[in-house]
Each structure stands twice: as C-alpha cells, then as structure tokens.
C-alpha cells in the first residue's frame, strides 16, 4: 500500500490523482512528505485543478486573433534579442 496518495475533494465528488510514493526503509516521514510534495508540484495537477475552479468564458474570435498577433509579436521580439 502506498504511503501517500493524492485525493482532491470537489463538489461533484472526490478526484483521485495518480501521484503516489512509497517510503524507503531509512527515510524519515518528513523526507517522504517533502518528496511527495515535490512530485505533486512536478505533476502540475494542482495547477490544473485550481484553473478549473471557476468557469472561464471562451475567447471570442476577435480576442483570440488579437492574442495570436501579440504572441507572434512578442516571440519575434524575443528572438531578435537572443544573445547566442
């Protein structure tokens, strides 16, 4: 049985994420928890859950087009200023 397992509670029910760790023989509990926290942060599942917390309205065509133009502009400017 795994030592730590991530379960997130939401209104519609529990969401079980596949982030588990097993404690090594010579490992303290604090170290195991630290390792678990790093693994959870690395999986980026918390960011996904937080972004899904509130409903976001879909971007309109006009806004999406403007965002794409600005993104291309910033990428081109960043490419110009590279030092290598």
VMD Tcl script that draws the C-alpha trace (Angstrom):
set ca {
  {0.00 0.00 0.00}
  {1.39 3.43 -0.88}
  {2.41 5.76 1.89}
  {0.92 8.93 0.36}
  {-1.82 9.27 -2.25}
  {-3.35 12.50 -3.56}
  {-7.13 12.87 -3.18}
  {-8.82 16.16 -4.01}
  {-12.33 16.85 -2.78}
  {-14.71 18.70 -5.10}
  {-18.43 19.39 -5.05}
  {-19.22 16.60 -7.51}
  {-17.18 14.03 -5.58}
  {-13.59 13.02 -4.99}
  {-10.98 13.18 -7.70}
  {-8.25 10.59 -7.33}
  {-4.94 11.56 -8.87}
  {-2.24 9.04 -9.64}
  {0.54 10.56 -7.52}
  {1.88 8.05 -5.02}
  {5.11 7.40 -3.20}
  {6.44 4.56 -1.10}
  {8.55 5.29 1.94}
  {12.07 3.89 1.80}
  {13.45 1.90 4.74}
  {15.89 4.52 6.02}
  {13.72 7.55 5.18}
  {12.05 9.81 7.74}
  {8.39 10.76 7.47}
  {9.28 14.42 6.88}
  {11.53 13.49 3.97}
  {8.83 11.27 2.47}
  {6.29 14.10 2.71}
  {8.76 16.52 1.11}
  {9.36 14.06 -1.73}
  {5.62 13.64 -2.18}
  {5.06 17.43 -2.30}
  {7.77 17.79 -4.95}
  {6.19 15.02 -7.01}
  {2.74 16.66 -6.77}
  {4.14 20.06 -7.78}
  {6.05 18.45 -10.65}
  {2.95 16.73 -11.98}
  {1.19 20.14 -12.29}
  {-2.14 18.59 -11.26}
  {-2.77 21.21 -8.57}
  {-2.43 23.98 -11.17}
  {-4.98 22.21 -13.37}
  {-7.45 21.81 -10.50}
  {-7.06 25.45 -9.48}
  {-7.58 26.66 -13.03}
  {-10.76 24.55 -13.30}
  {-12.11 26.01 -10.06}
  {-14.02 28.77 -11.82}
  {-15.69 28.78 -15.21}
  {-13.89 30.78 -17.89}
  {-15.77 32.20 -20.80}
  {-14.47 31.07 -24.20}
  {-12.44 33.64 -26.08}
  {-14.17 35.35 -28.97}
  {-12.65 35.15 -32.45}
  {-11.63 38.78 -32.27}
  {-9.87 38.36 -28.92}
  {-8.18 35.11 -29.97}
  {-6.90 36.73 -33.17}
  {-5.55 39.74 -31.26}
  {-3.86 37.47 -28.73}
  {-2.23 35.43 -31.52}
  {-0.91 38.60 -33.19}
  {0.56 39.85 -29.91}
  {2.04 36.42 -29.15}
  {3.78 36.36 -32.55}
  {4.99 39.92 -32.00}
  {6.49 39.07 -28.60}
  {8.10 35.87 -29.92}
  {9.70 37.77 -32.81}
  {10.97 40.46 -30.46}
  {12.35 37.85 -28.07}
  {14.04 36.03 -30.97}
  {15.73 39.27 -32.03}
  {17.23 39.92 -28.61}
  {18.81 36.48 -28.12}
  {22.50 36.64 -27.28}
  {23.54 33.26 -28.62}
}
mol new
graphics top color blue
foreach p $ca { graphics top sphere $p radius 0.5 }
foreach p [lrange $ca 0 end-1] q [lrange $ca 1 end] { graphics top cylinder $p $q radius 0.2 }
display resetview
